[in-house]
Amino acid sequence: MGGVVLLICCFLFVLLLPGLLFLFTYIFRQACLLSGLPKPSVIVAAGHLFLITVAETFADFIMVEVVQWGCDLARVPLWEVRIIIFFLFLPIDLVISSGIHAALMGIKFGKGIEVWFVQRLIYLCIAAAIAFIAAIVILARMN
């Protein structure tokens, strides 16, 4: 029975993956448009996001190892280490994303920062909307 559930979950993940990829490229394209840049094609946007993901994965791996090593020496609890990593990675994410945007789109670094901020604001709005809907559902079930 457990194998069937795992198979169904894998199947649903494979079905959702193209939709998620399109959603992220759509958000990136809208961020470019709202920043006053020409709207890149879906293929170009997907290439940008792929390069950013690869670069950030390597940077995140190195930063996590260094921060965890330092926090282990200081005996910091694991939950605090995760918070430290989250806030330390934001400027790294900003520099990597903005640099790749600037290099690949032929724009200034400051305009790349603007695209990054707009993209993160769109993500934040989506997360806030989901949290708001979840809160309303939870409050509605309490009665």
N, CA, C and O atoms as CSV, one atom per row, in Angstrom:
chain,resi,resn,atom,element,x,y,z
A,1,MET,N,N,0.815,-1.196,0.000
A,1,MET,CA,C,0.000,0.000,0.000
A,1,MET,C,C,0.863,1.266,0.000
A,1,MET,O,O,0.532,2.240,-0.677
A,2,GLY,N,N,1.974,1.258,0.760
A,2,GLY,CA,C,2.856,2.419,0.831
A,2,GLY,C,C,3.514,2.717,-0.504
A,2,GLY,O,O,3.739,3.878,-0.848
A,3,GLY,N,N,3.829,1.646,-1.270
A,3,GLY,CA,C,4.449,1.838,-2.572
A,3,GLY,C,C,3.508,2.496,-3.566
A,3,GLY,O,O,3.938,3.285,-4.407
A,4,VAL,N,N,2.224,2.172,-3.471
A,4,VAL,CA,C,1.231,2.763,-4.371
A,4,VAL,C,C,1.080,4.252,-4.077
A,4,VAL,O,O,0.990,5.065,-4.997
A,5,VAL,N,N,1.052,4.605,-2.799
A,5,VAL,CA,C,0.931,6.014,-2.416
A,5,VAL,C,C,2.158,6.787,-2.893
A,5,VAL,O,O,2.030,7.904,-3.395
A,6,LEU,N,N,3.345,6.203,-2.740
A,6,LEU,CA,C,4.566,6.854,-3.215
A,6,LEU,C,C,4.542,7.027,-4.731
A,6,LEU,O,O,4.956,8.067,-5.243
A,7,LEU,N,N,4.066,6.025,-5.442
A,7,LEU,CA,C,3.968,6.106,-6.895
A,7,LEU,C,C,3.001,7.213,-7.322
A,7,LEU,O,O,3.278,7.952,-8.267
A,8,ILE,N,N,1.876,7.324,-6.633
A,8,ILE,CA,C,0.903,8.367,-6.952
A,8,ILE,C,C,1.495,9.746,-6.664
A,8,ILE,O,O,1.306,10.675,-7.449
A,9,CYS,N,N,2.211,9.888,-5.543
A,9,CYS,CA,C,2.842,11.167,-5.209
A,9,CYS,C,C,3.890,11.552,-6.257
A,9,CYS,O,O,3.961,12.712,-6.662
A,10,CYS,N,N,4.693,10.595,-6.692
A,10,CYS,CA,C,5.693,10.874,-7.732
A,10,CYS,C,C,5.023,11.272,-9.044
A,10,CYS,O,O,5.484,12.183,-9.732
A,11,PHE,N,N,3.940,10.590,-9.386
A,11,PHE,CA,C,3.208,10.908,-10.604
A,11,PHE,C,C,2.639,12.324,-10.550
A,11,PHE,O,O,2.729,13.069,-11.525
A,12,LEU,N,N,2.051,12.695,-9.406
A,12,LEU,CA,C,1.503,14.045,-9.257
A,12,LEU,C,C,2.602,15.099,-9.289
A,12,LEU,O,O,2.401,16.183,-9.836
A,13,PHE,N,N,3.765,14.795,-8.711
A,13,PHE,CA,C,4.887,15.732,-8.748
A,13,PHE,C,C,5.341,15.971,-10.183
A,13,PHE,O,O,5.612,17.107,-10.572
A,14,VAL,N,N,5.423,14.906,-10.965
A,14,VAL,CA,C,5.837,15.031,-12.369
A,14,VAL,C,C,4.797,15.838,-13.155
A,14,VAL,O,O,5.151,16.587,-14.065
A,15,LEU,N,N,3.528,15.687,-12.806
A,15,LEU,CA,C,2.492,16.465,-13.485
A,15,LEU,C,C,2.526,17.934,-13.089
A,15,LEU,O,O,2.242,18.801,-13.915
A,16,LEU,N,N,2.869,18.229,-11.837
A,16,LEU,CA,C,2.889,19.604,-11.359
A,16,LEU,C,C,4.151,20.362,-11.750
A,16,LEU,O,O,4.138,21.592,-11.787
A,17,LEU,N,N,5.232,19.659,-12.042
A,17,LEU,CA,C,6.511,20.296,-12.329
A,17,LEU,C,C,6.454,21.290,-13.493
A,17,LEU,O,O,6.941,22.409,-13.334
A,18,PRO,N,N,5.887,20.945,-14.652
A,18,PRO,CA,C,5.822,21.936,-15.734
A,18,PRO,C,C,5.006,23.170,-15.359
A,18,PRO,O,O,5.352,24.284,-15.753
A,19,GLY,N,N,3.943,22.987,-14.613
A,19,GLY,CA,C,3.145,24.127,-14.177
A,19,GLY,C,C,3.917,25.045,-13.248
A,19,GLY,O,O,3.822,26.267,-13.354
A,20,LEU,N,N,4.678,24.461,-12.342
A,20,LEU,CA,C,5.499,25.265,-11.431
A,20,LEU,C,C,6.598,26.005,-12.188
A,20,LEU,O,O,6.875,27.170,-11.903
A,21,LEU,N,N,7.220,25.336,-13.142
A,21,LEU,CA,C,8.248,25.986,-13.944
A,21,LEU,C,C,7.667,27.159,-14.733
A,21,LEU,O,O,8.280,28.223,-14.824
A,22,PHE,N,N,6.487,26.954,-15.295
A,22,PHE,CA,C,5.843,28.043,-16.029
A,22,PHE,C,C,5.493,29.191,-15.092
A,22,PHE,O,O,5.651,30.355,-15.460
A,23,LEU,N,N,5.016,28.878,-13.874
A,23,LEU,CA,C,4.665,29.918,-12.915
A,23,LEU,C,C,5.885,30.763,-12.554
A,23,LEU,O,O,5.798,31.990,-12.527
A,24,PHE,N,N,7.025,30.117,-12.276
A,24,PHE,CA,C,8.224,30.865,-11.920
A,24,PHE,C,C,8.741,31.704,-13.087
A,24,PHE,O,O,9.182,32.835,-12.884
A,25,THR,N,N,8.692,31.163,-14.303
A,25,THR,CA,C,9.127,31.966,-15.449
A,25,THR,C,C,8.155,33.113,-15.712
A,25,THR,O,O,8.570,34.204,-16.103
A,26,TYR,N,N,6.873,32.870,-15.499
A,26,TYR,CA,C,5.879,33.937,-15.677
A,26,TYR,C,C,6.133,35.071,-14.681
A,26,TYR,O,O,6.074,36.245,-15.048
A,27,ILE,N,N,6.414,34.723,-13.430
A,27,ILE,CA,C,6.697,35.742,-12.406
A,27,ILE,C,C,7.951,36.525,-12.777
A,27,ILE,O,O,7.981,37.748,-12.640
A,28,PHE,N,N,8.986,35.829,-13.245
A,28,PHE,CA,C,10.210,36.518,-13.655
A,28,PHE,C,C,9.943,37.464,-14.821
A,28,PHE,O,O,10.436,38.591,-14.835
A,29,ARG,N,N,9.167,37.007,-15.793
A,29,ARG,CA,C,8.850,37.842,-16.944
A,29,ARG,C,C,8.049,39.068,-16.535
A,29,ARG,O,O,8.274,40.161,-17.056
A,30,GLN,N,N,7.107,38.894,-15.599
A,30,GLN,CA,C,6.334,40.023,-15.110
A,30,GLN,C,C,7.217,40.986,-14.319
A,30,GLN,O,O,7.024,42.199,-14.400
A,31,ALA,N,N,8.181,40.469,-13.558
A,31,ALA,CA,C,9.098,41.325,-12.803
A,31,ALA,C,C,9.931,42.171,-13.761
A,31,ALA,O,O,10.177,43.349,-13.501
A,32,CYS,N,N,10.359,41.577,-14.856
A,32,CYS,CA,C,11.111,42.345,-15.862
A,32,CYS,C,C,10.232,43.439,-16.454
A,32,CYS,O,O,10.674,44.576,-16.614
A,33,LEU,N,N,9.007,43.101,-16.773
A,33,LEU,CA,C,8.085,44.062,-17.366
A,33,LEU,C,C,7.776,45.201,-16.390
A,33,LEU,O,O,7.745,46.365,-16.790
A,34,LEU,N,N,7.547,44.877,-15.124
A,34,LEU,CA,C,7.243,45.898,-14.125
A,34,LEU,C,C,8.462,46.759,-13.796
A,34,LEU,O,O,8.320,47.873,-13.291
A,35,SER,N,N,9.656,46.245,-14.081
A,35,SER,CA,C,10.883,47.018,-13.851
A,35,SER,C,C,11.246,47.891,-15.039
A,35,SER,O,O,12.262,48.584,-15.010
A,36,GLY,N,N,10.437,47.864,-16.071
A,36,GLY,CA,C,10.690,48.707,-17.235
A,36,GLY,C,C,11.615,48.073,-18.256
A,36,GLY,O,O,12.164,48.772,-19.108
A,37,LEU,N,N,11.793,46.784,-18.187
A,37,LEU,CA,C,12.631,46.063,-19.150
A,37,LEU,C,C,11.745,45.358,-20.156
A,37,LEU,O,O,10.567,45.125,-19.886
A,38,PRO,N,N,12.298,45.012,-21.319
A,38,PRO,CA,C,11.506,44.215,-22.257
A,38,PRO,C,C,11.236,42.825,-21.676
A,38,PRO,O,O,12.070,42.249,-20.978
A,39,LYS,N,N,10.061,42.313,-21.983
A,39,LYS,CA,C,9.653,41.006,-21.458
A,39,LYS,C,C,10.415,39.902,-22.197
A,39,LYS,O,O,10.268,39.764,-23.411
A,40,PRO,N,N,11.235,39.107,-21.475
A,40,PRO,CA,C,11.972,38.035,-22.155
A,40,PRO,C,C,11.035,36.896,-22.547
A,40,PRO,O,O,9.942,36.748,-22.000
A,41,SER,N,N,11.489,36.103,-23.502
A,41,SER,CA,C,10.687,34.948,-23.904
A,41,SER,C,C,10.712,33.907,-22.787
A,41,SER,O,O,11.508,34.002,-21.853
A,42,VAL,N,N,9.846,32.929,-22.892
A,42,VAL,CA,C,9.761,31.881,-21.868
A,42,VAL,C,C,11.071,31.090,-21.809
A,42,VAL,O,O,11.532,30.744,-20.721
A,43,ILE,N,N,11.667,30.805,-22.953
A,43,ILE,CA,C,12.919,30.040,-22.986
A,43,ILE,C,C,14.053,30.833,-22.332
A,43,ILE,O,O,14.832,30.282,-21.555
A,44,VAL,N,N,14.142,32.126,-22.648
A,44,VAL,CA,C,15.185,32.968,-22.057
A,44,VAL,C,C,14.981,33.078,-20.550
A,44,VAL,O,O,15.943,32.987,-19.788
A,45,ALA,N,N,13.738,33.273,-20.113
A,45,ALA,CA,C,13.444,33.369,-18.688
A,45,ALA,C,C,13.776,32.062,-17.975
A,45,ALA,O,O,14.329,32.077,-16.875
A,46,ALA,N,N,13.440,30.940,-18.594
A,46,ALA,CA,C,13.762,29.640,-17.990
A,46,ALA,C,C,15.274,29.448,-17.897
A,46,ALA,O,O,15.768,28.889,-16.917
A,47,GLY,N,N,16.011,29.905,-18.909
A,47,GLY,CA,C,17.472,29.811,-18.863
A,47,GLY,C,C,18.064,30.658,-17.755
A,47,GLY,O,O,18.982,30.220,-17.061
A,48,HIS,N,N,17.545,31.875,-17.579
A,48,HIS,CA,C,18.007,32.740,-16.487
A,48,HIS,C,C,17.766,32.072,-15.145
A,48,HIS,O,O,18.658,32.011,-14.299
A,49,LEU,N,N,16.545,31.569,-14.956
A,49,LEU,CA,C,16.202,30.951,-13.674
A,49,LEU,C,C,17.013,29.691,-13.427
A,49,LEU,O,O,17.366,29.398,-12.285
A,50,PHE,N,N,17.316,28.941,-14.484
A,50,PHE,CA,C,18.151,27.738,-14.324
A,50,PHE,C,C,19.564,28.109,-13.878
A,50,PHE,O,O,20.110,27.498,-12.959
A,51,LEU,N,N,20.154,29.113,-14.534
A,51,LEU,CA,C,21.502,29.546,-14.152
A,51,LEU,C,C,21.535,30.095,-12.728
A,51,LEU,O,O,22.469,29.826,-11.972
A,52,ILE,N,N,20.528,30.853,-12.374
A,52,ILE,CA,C,20.452,31.393,-11.016
A,52,ILE,C,C,20.333,30.261,-10.002
A,52,ILE,O,O,20.985,30.289,-8.959
A,53,THR,N,N,19.506,29.268,-10.304
A,53,THR,CA,C,19.329,28.141,-9.390
A,53,THR,C,C,20.624,27.371,-9.205
A,53,THR,O,O,20.960,26.997,-8.082
A,54,VAL,N,N,21.357,27.128,-10.280
A,54,VAL,CA,C,22.627,26.401,-10.181
A,54,VAL,C,C,23.637,27.190,-9.352
A,54,VAL,O,O,24.283,26.635,-8.463
A,55,ALA,N,N,23.772,28.485,-9.642
A,55,ALA,CA,C,24.731,29.316,-8.910
A,55,ALA,C,C,24.358,29.425,-7.433
A,55,ALA,O,O,25.229,29.349,-6.566
A,56,GLU,N,N,23.075,29.603,-7.147
A,56,GLU,CA,C,22.645,29.723,-5.756
A,56,GLU,C,C,22.764,28.409,-4.997
A,56,GLU,O,O,22.989,28.415,-3.787
A,57,THR,N,N,22.619,27.299,-5.679
A,57,THR,CA,C,22.780,26.003,-5.017
A,57,THR,C,C,24.205,25.830,-4.516
A,57,THR,O,O,24.419,25.394,-3.385
A,58,PHE,N,N,25.173,26.167,-5.348
A,58,PHE,CA,C,26.577,26.066,-4.914
A,58,PHE,C,C,26.875,27.039,-3.782
A,58,PHE,O,O,27.525,26.672,-2.804
A,59,ALA,N,N,26.407,28.275,-3.909
A,59,ALA,CA,C,26.649,29.268,-2.864
A,59,ALA,C,C,25.964,28.878,-1.556
A,59,ALA,O,O,26.528,29.049,-0.475
A,60,ASP,N,N,24.743,28.353,-1.665
A,60,ASP,CA,C,24.009,27.933,-0.473
A,60,ASP,C,C,24.712,26.772,0.216
A,60,ASP,O,O,24.796,26.741,1.443
A,61,PHE,N,N,25.212,25.823,-0.554
A,61,PHE,CA,C,25.915,24.674,0.025
A,61,PHE,C,C,27.135,25.127,0.823
A,61,PHE,O,O,27.358,24.677,1.947
A,62,ILE,N,N,27.915,26.017,0.230
A,62,ILE,CA,C,29.126,26.499,0.913
A,62,ILE,C,C,28.748,27.292,2.163
A,62,ILE,O,O,29.353,27.109,3.219
A,63,MET,N,N,27.754,28.168,2.048
A,63,MET,CA,C,27.380,28.987,3.194
A,63,MET,C,C,26.801,28.151,4.330
A,63,MET,O,O,27.111,28.402,5.494
A,64,VAL,N,N,25.974,27.171,4.016
A,64,VAL,CA,C,25.392,26.313,5.049
A,64,VAL,C,C,26.486,25.579,5.808
A,64,VAL,O,O,26.447,25.496,7.035
A,65,GLU,N,N,27.460,25.049,5.083
A,65,GLU,CA,C,28.543,24.320,5.754
A,65,GLU,C,C,29.348,25.235,6.670
A,65,GLU,O,O,29.670,24.854,7.795
A,66,VAL,N,N,29.673,26.432,6.203
A,66,VAL,CA,C,30.475,27.358,7.010
A,66,VAL,C,C,29.690,27.830,8.231
A,66,VAL,O,O,30.233,27.867,9.335
A,67,VAL,N,N,28.419,28.191,8.048
A,67,VAL,CA,C,27.610,28.682,9.167
A,67,VAL,C,C,27.360,27.567,10.178
A,67,VAL,O,O,27.433,27.801,11.385
A,68,GLN,N,N,27.068,26.361,9.704
A,68,GLN,CA,C,26.841,25.257,10.637
A,68,GLN,C,C,28.109,24.916,11.405
A,68,GLN,O,O,28.046,24.584,12.589
A,69,TRP,N,N,29.248,24.993,10.749
A,69,TRP,CA,C,30.508,24.737,11.444
A,69,TRP,C,C,30.725,25.772,12.547
A,69,TRP,O,O,31.073,25.419,13.674
A,70,GLY,N,N,30.518,27.044,12.220
A,70,GLY,CA,C,30.689,28.103,13.209
A,70,GLY,C,C,29.678,28.007,14.340
A,70,GLY,O,O,30.015,28.219,15.505
A,71,CYS,N,N,28.443,27.689,13.995
A,71,CYS,CA,C,27.410,27.587,15.030
A,71,CYS,C,C,27.601,26.335,15.890
A,71,CYS,O,O,27.245,26.342,17.068
A,72,ASP,N,N,28.149,25.277,15.328
A,72,ASP,CA,C,28.471,24.087,16.138
A,72,ASP,C,C,29.545,24.417,17.167
A,72,ASP,O,O,29.481,23.960,18.308
A,73,LEU,N,N,30.531,25.212,16.759
A,73,LEU,CA,C,31.575,25.616,17.699
A,73,LEU,C,C,31.001,26.493,18.811
A,73,LEU,O,O,31.445,26.425,19.957
A,74,ALA,N,N,30.013,27.314,18.464
A,74,ALA,CA,C,29.403,28.206,19.454
A,74,ALA,C,C,28.237,27.550,20.187
A,74,ALA,O,O,27.639,28.157,21.075
A,75,ARG,N,N,27.916,26.318,19.820
A,75,ARG,CA,C,26.815,25.550,20.418
A,75,ARG,C,C,25.469,26.265,20.284
A,75,ARG,O,O,24.704,26.364,21.244
A,76,VAL,N,N,25.201,26.752,19.091
A,76,VAL,CA,C,23.933,27.404,18.788
A,76,VAL,C,C,22.926,26.323,18.409
A,76,VAL,O,O,23.270,25.404,17.666
A,77,PRO,N,N,21.678,26.410,18.906
A,77,PRO,CA,C,20.662,25.405,18.547
A,77,PRO,C,C,20.389,25.385,17.043
A,77,PRO,O,O,20.547,26.392,16.353
A,78,LEU,N,N,19.980,24.229,16.559
A,78,LEU,CA,C,19.778,24.033,15.121
A,78,LEU,C,C,18.707,24.969,14.561
A,78,LEU,O,O,18.852,25.464,13.443
A,79,TRP,N,N,17.640,25.220,15.313
A,79,TRP,CA,C,16.582,26.086,14.791
A,79,TRP,C,C,17.089,27.510,14.607
A,79,TRP,O,O,16.642,28.206,13.694
A,80,GLU,N,N,17.997,27.950,15.440
A,80,GLU,CA,C,18.577,29.277,15.268
A,80,GLU,C,C,19.536,29.316,14.075
A,80,GLU,O,O,19.654,30.334,13.393
A,81,VAL,N,N,20.208,28.210,13.840
A,81,VAL,CA,C,21.118,28.134,12.690
A,81,VAL,C,C,20.335,28.317,11.397
A,81,VAL,O,O,20.801,28.997,10.483
A,82,ARG,N,N,19.155,27.720,11.311
A,82,ARG,CA,C,18.327,27.848,10.098
A,82,ARG,C,C,17.899,29.298,9.875
A,82,ARG,O,O,17.874,29.771,8.739
A,83,ILE,N,N,17.565,29.998,10.947
A,83,ILE,CA,C,17.182,31.409,10.824
A,83,ILE,C,C,18.378,32.243,10.376
A,83,ILE,O,O,18.246,33.116,9.517
A,84,ILE,N,N,19.543,31.973,10.957
A,84,ILE,CA,C,20.761,32.700,10.576
A,84,ILE,C,C,21.065,32.481,9.096
A,84,ILE,O,O,21.398,33.424,8.377
A,85,ILE,N,N,20.950,31.241,8.651
A,85,ILE,CA,C,21.228,30.913,7.247
A,85,ILE,C,C,20.249,31.641,6.328
A,85,ILE,O,O,20.647,32.170,5.290
A,86,PHE,N,N,18.972,31.669,6.705
A,86,PHE,CA,C,17.969,32.338,5.874
A,86,PHE,C,C,18.313,33.813,5.680
A,86,PHE,O,O,18.298,34.314,4.556
A,87,PHE,N,N,18.621,34.503,6.773
A,87,PHE,CA,C,18.891,35.934,6.664
A,87,PHE,C,C,20.256,36.231,6.059
A,87,PHE,O,O,20.429,37.271,5.422
A,88,LEU,N,N,21.225,35.349,6.241
A,88,LEU,CA,C,22.521,35.562,5.609
A,88,LEU,C,C,22.478,35.299,4.109
A,88,LEU,O,O,23.259,35.875,3.351
A,89,PHE,N,N,21.563,34.427,3.679
A,89,PHE,CA,C,21.523,34.082,2.261
A,89,PHE,C,C,20.802,35.129,1.419
A,89,PHE,O,O,21.004,35.171,0.206
A,90,LEU,N,N,19.970,35.972,2.022
A,90,LEU,CA,C,19.251,36.984,1.236
A,90,LEU,C,C,20.189,37.902,0.448
A,90,LEU,O,O,19.971,38.083,-0.750
A,91,PRO,N,N,21.230,38.496,1.068
A,91,PRO,CA,C,22.114,39.347,0.246
A,91,PRO,C,C,22.917,38.550,-0.776
A,91,PRO,O,O,23.233,39.062,-1.850
A,92,ILE,N,N,23.248,37.307,-0.453
A,92,ILE,CA,C,23.960,36.468,-1.428
A,92,ILE,C,C,23.051,36.200,-2.626
A,92,ILE,O,O,23.488,36.264,-3.775
A,93,ASP,N,N,21.787,35.900,-2.344
A,93,ASP,CA,C,20.801,35.688,-3.398
A,93,ASP,C,C,20.646,36.948,-4.246
A,93,ASP,O,O,20.557,36.870,-5.471
A,94,LEU,N,N,20.612,38.102,-3.594
A,94,LEU,CA,C,20.490,39.373,-4.301
A,94,LEU,C,C,21.647,39.588,-5.256
A,94,LEU,O,O,21.433,39.941,-6.416
A,95,VAL,N,N,22.864,39.383,-4.791
A,95,VAL,CA,C,24.045,39.624,-5.627
A,95,VAL,C,C,24.106,38.638,-6.788
A,95,VAL,O,O,24.373,39.034,-7.923
A,96,ILE,N,N,23.861,37.362,-6.517
A,96,ILE,CA,C,23.931,36.353,-7.579
A,96,ILE,C,C,22.852,36.611,-8.633
A,96,ILE,O,O,23.147,36.655,-9.827
A,97,SER,N,N,21.609,36.781,-8.194
A,97,SER,CA,C,20.509,36.992,-9.142
A,97,SER,C,C,20.696,38.268,-9.950
A,97,SER,O,O,20.531,38.271,-11.169
A,98,SER,N,N,21.042,39.350,-9.264
A,98,SER,CA,C,21.212,40.625,-9.962
A,98,SER,C,C,22.380,40.581,-10.934
A,98,SER,O,O,22.303,41.135,-12.030
A,99,GLY,N,N,23.450,39.929,-10.535
A,99,GLY,CA,C,24.605,39.803,-11.420
A,99,GLY,C,C,24.292,38.996,-12.663
A,99,GLY,O,O,24.699,39.361,-13.765
A,100,ILE,N,N,23.574,37.906,-12.492
A,100,ILE,CA,C,23.210,37.090,-13.661
A,100,ILE,C,C,22.227,37.840,-14.549
A,100,ILE,O,O,22.349,37.804,-15.773
A,101,HIS,N,N,21.244,38.526,-13.941
A,101,HIS,CA,C,20.313,39.331,-14.744
A,101,HIS,C,C,21.067,40.385,-15.542
A,101,HIS,O,O,20.836,40.558,-16.739
A,102,ALA,N,N,21.969,41.084,-14.866
A,102,ALA,CA,C,22.710,42.168,-15.532
A,102,ALA,C,C,23.583,41.625,-16.655
A,102,ALA,O,O,23.643,42.213,-17.735
A,103,ALA,N,N,24.256,40.512,-16.406
A,103,ALA,CA,C,25.161,39.963,-17.415
A,103,ALA,C,C,24.403,39.415,-18.621
A,103,ALA,O,O,24.801,39.662,-19.760
A,104,LEU,N,N,23.334,38.687,-18.393
A,104,LEU,CA,C,22.634,38.034,-19.495
A,104,LEU,C,C,21.694,38.974,-20.253
A,104,LEU,O,O,21.448,38.783,-21.444
A,105,MET,N,N,21.175,39.979,-19.569
A,105,MET,CA,C,20.230,40.881,-20.230
A,105,MET,C,C,20.895,42.149,-20.737
A,105,MET,O,O,20.259,42.942,-21.431
A,106,GLY,N,N,22.167,42.357,-20.403
A,106,GLY,CA,C,22.873,43.546,-20.855
A,106,GLY,C,C,22.355,44.816,-20.200
A,106,GLY,O,O,22.244,45.856,-20.850
A,107,ILE,N,N,22.039,44.733,-18.919
A,107,ILE,CA,C,21.525,45.894,-18.181
A,107,ILE,C,C,22.491,46.231,-17.056
A,107,ILE,O,O,23.441,45.493,-16.794
A,108,LYS,N,N,22.237,47.358,-16.391
A,108,LYS,CA,C,23.065,47.734,-15.263
A,108,LYS,C,C,22.723,46.867,-14.054
A,108,LYS,O,O,21.624,46.323,-13.946
A,109,PHE,N,N,23.699,46.754,-13.146
A,109,PHE,CA,C,23.521,45.927,-11.953
A,109,PHE,C,C,22.355,46.429,-11.104
A,109,PHE,O,O,21.623,45.626,-10.525
A,110,GLY,N,N,22.178,47.734,-11.024
A,110,GLY,CA,C,21.073,48.306,-10.249
A,110,GLY,C,C,19.715,47.906,-10.793
A,110,GLY,O,O,18.771,47.698,-10.031
A,111,LYS,N,N,19.615,47.799,-12.106
A,111,LYS,CA,C,18.355,47.356,-12.711
A,111,LYS,C,C,18.113,45.877,-12.397
A,111,LYS,O,O,16.969,45.451,-12.240
A,112,GLY,N,N,19.194,45.099,-12.306
A,112,GLY,CA,C,19.073,43.703,-11.900
A,112,GLY,C,C,18.561,43.585,-10.471
A,112,GLY,O,O,17.772,42.694,-10.157
A,113,ILE,N,N,19.020,44.500,-9.600
A,113,ILE,CA,C,18.520,44.521,-8.222
A,113,ILE,C,C,17.028,44.846,-8.213
A,113,ILE,O,O,16.264,44.274,-7.436
A,114,GLU,N,N,16.625,45.760,-9.075
A,114,GLU,CA,C,15.195,46.109,-9.152
A,114,GLU,C,C,14.357,44.909,-9.572
A,114,GLU,O,O,13.289,44.673,-9.007
A,115,VAL,N,N,14.827,44.154,-10.552
A,115,VAL,CA,C,14.105,42.953,-10.982
A,115,VAL,C,C,14.015,41.973,-9.820
A,115,VAL,O,O,12.964,41.373,-9.593
A,116,TRP,N,N,15.118,41.806,-9.077
A,116,TRP,CA,C,15.129,40.886,-7.938
A,116,TRP,C,C,14.102,41.301,-6.895
A,116,TRP,O,O,13.359,40.460,-6.391
A,117,PHE,N,N,14.053,42.607,-6.562
A,117,PHE,CA,C,13.102,43.086,-5.560
A,117,PHE,C,C,11.658,42.892,-6.018
A,117,PHE,O,O,10.815,42.451,-5.237
A,118,VAL,N,N,11.373,43.213,-7.254
A,118,VAL,CA,C,10.007,43.060,-7.761
A,118,VAL,C,C,9.610,41.588,-7.751
A,118,VAL,O,O,8.485,41.247,-7.384
A,119,GLN,N,N,10.524,40.725,-8.151
A,119,GLN,CA,C,10.241,39.289,-8.164
A,119,GLN,C,C,9.961,38.790,-6.748
A,119,GLN,O,O,9.029,38.013,-6.544
A,120,ARG,N,N,10.747,39.221,-5.776
A,120,ARG,CA,C,10.528,38.793,-4.389
A,120,ARG,C,C,9.233,39.374,-3.821
A,120,ARG,O,O,8.566,38.728,-3.013
A,121,LEU,N,N,8.872,40.593,-4.241
A,121,LEU,CA,C,7.596,41.157,-3.794
A,121,LEU,C,C,6.412,40.371,-4.337
A,121,LEU,O,O,5.410,40.197,-3.643
A,122,ILE,N,N,6.519,39.901,-5.557
A,122,ILE,CA,C,5.451,39.067,-6.119
A,122,ILE,C,C,5.354,37.765,-5.336
A,122,ILE,O,O,4.252,37.325,-5.008
A,123,TYR,N,N,6.495,37.140,-5.029
A,123,TYR,CA,C,6.489,35.922,-4.214
A,123,TYR,C,C,5.858,36.183,-2.847
A,123,TYR,O,O,5.069,35.376,-2.356
A,124,LEU,N,N,6.212,37.318,-2.236
A,124,LEU,CA,C,5.679,37.662,-0.922
A,124,LEU,C,C,4.167,37.866,-0.975
A,124,LEU,O,O,3.452,37.441,-0.068
A,125,CYS,N,N,3.682,38.508,-2.024
A,125,CYS,CA,C,2.236,38.707,-2.169
A,125,CYS,C,C,1.506,37.379,-2.328
A,125,CYS,O,O,0.431,37.191,-1.759
A,126,ILE,N,N,2.074,36.472,-3.085
A,126,ILE,CA,C,1.455,35.153,-3.254
A,126,ILE,C,C,1.440,34.407,-1.925
A,126,ILE,O,O,0.431,33.802,-1.565
A,127,ALA,N,N,2.556,34.446,-1.191
A,127,ALA,CA,C,2.619,33.767,0.117
A,127,ALA,C,C,1.633,34.393,1.102
A,127,ALA,O,O,0.987,33.676,1.866
A,128,ALA,N,N,1.509,35.722,1.094
A,128,ALA,CA,C,0.565,36.389,1.992
A,128,ALA,C,C,-0.876,36.030,1.645
A,128,ALA,O,O,-1.701,35.840,2.539
A,129,ALA,N,N,-1.182,35.936,0.360
A,129,ALA,CA,C,-2.538,35.564,-0.056
A,129,ALA,C,C,-2.859,34.136,0.384
A,129,ALA,O,O,-3.961,33.866,0.860
A,130,ILE,N,N,-1.905,33.225,0.227
A,130,ILE,CA,C,-2.119,31.839,0.651
A,130,ILE,C,C,-2.296,31.776,2.161
A,130,ILE,O,O,-3.171,31.057,2.645
A,131,ALA,N,N,-1.481,32.516,2.918
A,131,ALA,CA,C,-1.601,32.535,4.381
A,131,ALA,C,C,-2.941,33.126,4.814
A,131,ALA,O,O,-3.553,32.646,5.767
A,132,PHE,N,N,-3.395,34.163,4.118
A,132,PHE,CA,C,-4.677,34.785,4.438
A,132,PHE,C,C,-5.827,33.809,4.205
A,132,PHE,O,O,-6.726,33.691,5.038
A,133,ILE,N,N,-5.797,33.120,3.084
A,133,ILE,CA,C,-6.851,32.151,2.778
A,133,ILE,C,C,-6.817,31.005,3.786
A,133,ILE,O,O,-7.866,30.552,4.244
A,134,ALA,N,N,-5.611,30.530,4.136
A,134,ALA,CA,C,-5.499,29.458,5.122
A,134,ALA,C,C,-6.027,29.907,6.481
A,134,ALA,O,O,-6.686,29.131,7.174
A,135,ALA,N,N,-5.747,31.138,6.867
A,135,ALA,CA,C,-6.244,31.652,8.145
A,135,ALA,C,C,-7.760,31.734,8.155
A,135,ALA,O,O,-8.395,31.421,9.162
A,136,ILE,N,N,-8.340,32.151,7.042
A,136,ILE,CA,C,-9.808,32.238,6.964
A,136,ILE,C,C,-10.416,30.841,7.043
A,136,ILE,O,O,-11.428,30.649,7.718
A,137,VAL,N,N,-9.823,29.874,6.370
A,137,VAL,CA,C,-10.338,28.502,6.418
A,137,VAL,C,C,-10.231,27.958,7.833
A,137,VAL,O,O,-11.163,27.322,8.324
A,138,ILE,N,N,-9.103,28.200,8.496
A,138,ILE,CA,C,-8.935,27.710,9.865
A,138,ILE,C,C,-9.947,28.375,10.799
A,138,ILE,O,O,-10.553,27.703,11.634
A,139,LEU,N,N,-10.132,29.675,10.665
A,139,LEU,CA,C,-11.103,30.365,11.508
A,139,LEU,C,C,-12.526,29.919,11.220
A,139,LEU,O,O,-13.344,29.846,12.137
A,140,ALA,N,N,-12.839,29.619,9.966
A,140,ALA,CA,C,-14.178,29.159,9.612
A,140,ALA,C,C,-14.452,27.766,10.190
A,140,ALA,O,O,-15.589,27.461,10.550
A,141,ARG,N,N,-13.437,26.933,10.280
A,141,ARG,CA,C,-13.624,25.574,10.829
A,141,ARG,C,C,-13.716,25.569,12.341
A,141,ARG,O,O,-14.176,24.587,12.925
A,142,MET,N,N,-13.291,26.645,12.990
A,142,MET,CA,C,-13.357,26.702,14.453
A,142,MET,C,C,-14.789,26.841,14.961
A,142,MET,O,O,-15.081,26.482,16.102
A,143,ASN,N,N,-15.665,27.349,14.138
A,143,ASN,CA,C,-17.069,27.540,14.577
A,143,ASN,C,C,-17.906,26.358,14.285
A,143,ASN,O,O,-19.099,26.357,14.588
